[in-house]
Amino acid sequence: PKRAWLPASIIGGVSYALYWALLQFGTYEPLAIFLGALLGSVLGQVCARKMCMIASIFILLAMIPLVPGLGLYRCMAFLAQGMYSAGVKAGVGAMVDIVMIASGLGVGSYSFRLFGRKR
């Protein structure tokens, strides 16, 4: 819905800003992705409750900047060029990032259900 675009975009920007800031401070990249996804998940849950909408609307935009598209592209490019060990290394790194996104979403959603306000 149009009324969700701005808050969802802000949540995505805040999540990515946390990820970027953690990387600048030398945080391990999967941990930075996990914490960015966790923040996006919690903020998406809060915003969904306040606007009486489903949380996936807000969470989806928060996760798009965290998706490791370059890592997946490099994996495919290396494999196509016959550089199998480099391709596997890039692919495993991308899959670790994807697992961290999923874990951050799950932990954020579960934490919000445990500690969030009850209606």
C-alpha positions in Angstrom: 0.0 0.0 0.0 1.1 3.5 -0.7 0.9 4.6 2.9 3.5 2.0 3.8 6.2 3.1 1.3 7.8 5.8 3.4 7.9 4.0 6.7 9.1 0.8 5.0 11.8 2.7 3.2 13.0 4.4 6.3 13.2 1.0 8.1 15.2 -0.3 5.2 17.5 2.7 5.3 18.0 2.4 9.1 18.7 -1.4 8.9 21.3 -0.8 6.1 22.9 2.1 8.0 23.4 -0.2 11.0 24.9 -2.8 8.8 27.2 -0.3 7.1 28.2 1.3 10.4 29.1 -2.0 11.9 31.3 -2.9 8.9 33.1 0.5 9.3 33.9 -0.5 12.9 35.4 -3.8 11.8 32.5 -6.1 12.7 32.5 -9.5 11.1 30.2 -9.2 8.0 27.8 -12.0 8.9 27.3 -10.5 12.3 26.6 -7.1 10.8 24.1 -8.6 8.5 22.4 -10.5 11.3 22.1 -7.3 13.5 20.8 -5.3 10.5 18.2 -7.9 9.8 17.3 -8.1 13.5 16.8 -4.4 13.7 14.7 -4.4 10.5 12.6 -7.2 11.7 11.8 -5.5 15.1 11.1 -2.1 13.5 8.9 -3.8 10.9 6.9 -5.5 13.6 6.5 -2.3 15.5 5.4 -0.3 12.4 3.0 -3.0 11.3 1.3 -3.0 14.7 1.0 0.8 14.7 -0.3 1.0 11.1 -2.5 -2.2 11.4 -0.8 -3.9 8.5 1.1 -7.1 8.1 4.8 -7.0 9.0 6.1 -8.6 5.8 5.3 -5.3 4.0 7.8 -3.5 6.1 10.3 -6.3 6.6 10.7 -7.0 2.9 12.0 -3.5 2.1 14.4 -3.7 5.1 16.0 -7.0 3.8 16.5 -6.0 0.1 19.7 -4.0 0.8 21.2 -6.8 2.8 20.8 -9.5 0.1 24.3 -10.6 -1.0 23.7 -10.2 -4.7 27.3 -9.5 -5.6 28.4 -12.6 -3.8 25.9 -14.8 -5.7 27.0 -13.1 -9.0 30.6 -13.8 -8.3 29.9 -17.4 -7.4 28.2 -17.9 -10.8 30.9 -16.0 -12.7 33.7 -18.1 -11.1 31.9 -21.3 -11.7 31.2 -20.4 -15.4 34.9 -19.6 -15.8 36.0 -23.0 -14.4 37.4 -21.4 -11.2 35.6 -23.9 -9.0 37.3 -23.3 -5.6 36.8 -19.5 -5.9 33.2 -20.1 -6.9 32.5 -22.4 -4.0 34.2 -19.9 -1.6 32.0 -17.1 -2.9 28.9 -19.2 -2.9 29.4 -20.4 0.7 30.0 -16.8 1.8 26.8 -15.7 0.1 24.9 -18.5 1.7 26.2 -17.6 5.1 25.0 -14.1 4.6 21.5 -15.4 3.5 21.3 -17.6 6.6 22.2 -14.6 8.8 19.4 -12.6 7.2 16.9 -15.4 7.9 18.2 -15.8 11.4 17.9 -12.1 12.1 14.4 -12.1 10.8 13.4 -15.0 12.9 15.1 -13.8 16.1 13.6 -10.3 15.6 10.1 -11.7 15.1 10.3 -14.1 18.0 11.7 -11.4 20.3 9.0 -9.0 19.4 6.4 -11.7 20.2 8.0 -12.4 23.5 8.6 -8.8 24.7 6.3 -6.7 22.5 3.1 -5.1 23.8 0.1 -7.3 23.9 -3.2 -5.9 22.4 
